Amino acid sequence: MSGVLSKTLSQGNTIIRQFLAARSPLCQEVAGFKVKSRLKLRCRCCYFIRVDGRLHVECNENPRHKAREVFDVKKLW
């Protein structure tokens, strides 16, 4: 009887461990824009684009190269 009981407890522990285990996210996180006062092209695939009056750097090969210009309040006046 103790063998059956220990087997049942061990199966319960594995089920609990599966629920408590850290899972990897299903989607990959993408880096956001870096905010910089001076923008530059970091590789041959980077290019400048103007969005809502701000200068942005976009890159098709490496999304970590994305950057945007600092929001300047003085330009609004």
N, C-alpha and C positions, 0 to 999 in steps of 0.2 A: 504494500500500500504506500509506503514512503517513496518507493521508486516512481510510482504514478504521480504522486504529489510533487515531487521534485521536478519531474519532466514537465508538468503543467506550469509550474512556477518559472522554469527556465524559458519555456515558450512565451509566457507572459512578459518576461524581462526583455526578450528580443523584440517583441511588438512595441513595448514602451520605448525601447532604445531607438527604434525606427521613427517613432513620432517625435522624439526629443532631439534627434540628430540634426545638426545644422545642414541646411540644404543650400546648394548653390543657386543663384538667381537664374531664372529661365531666359531673361534677356540681358544682354551685355550693356553695361553702363557706358555712356558716351561722355567724353570730357566737354565741359561747357566752354564759353568764351573766356579767354584771358583778357583782362582790361589793362591796357597799356597806354601811356602817353605818347610813345613813339613807336610806330608800327614799322615792321620790315618783313620782307619775304624771306622765309627760312629755307625753302627748297625750290626746285624748278617747277613744281606743281602748284605752288601758292600763287594766289592772285588777289588783287584789291577789288572791293565792291563797295558801293555806297548804299547804305540802308538807313532810311529815316534821317538823313543828314549826317550820319556818322560813317566813318571809314571802317570797313571790316576787312580782315584777311581770311580767306577761305582756302582750304586745301583738300583736294580729292584723295590724295594718297595717305596723308597722315592727319587725322582729325585733331590731334593735339596741337597742331599749328594754328588753329582757329584763334583769332584775337579781334578785339574791337577797340575803338578809340574811347577815351574817357569822356563821360557826359559833361560837357562844359555849359554851365548855367549862363555864363556871360554872353554866349552866342545867341541866347534866346531874346535878349533885350535889344 
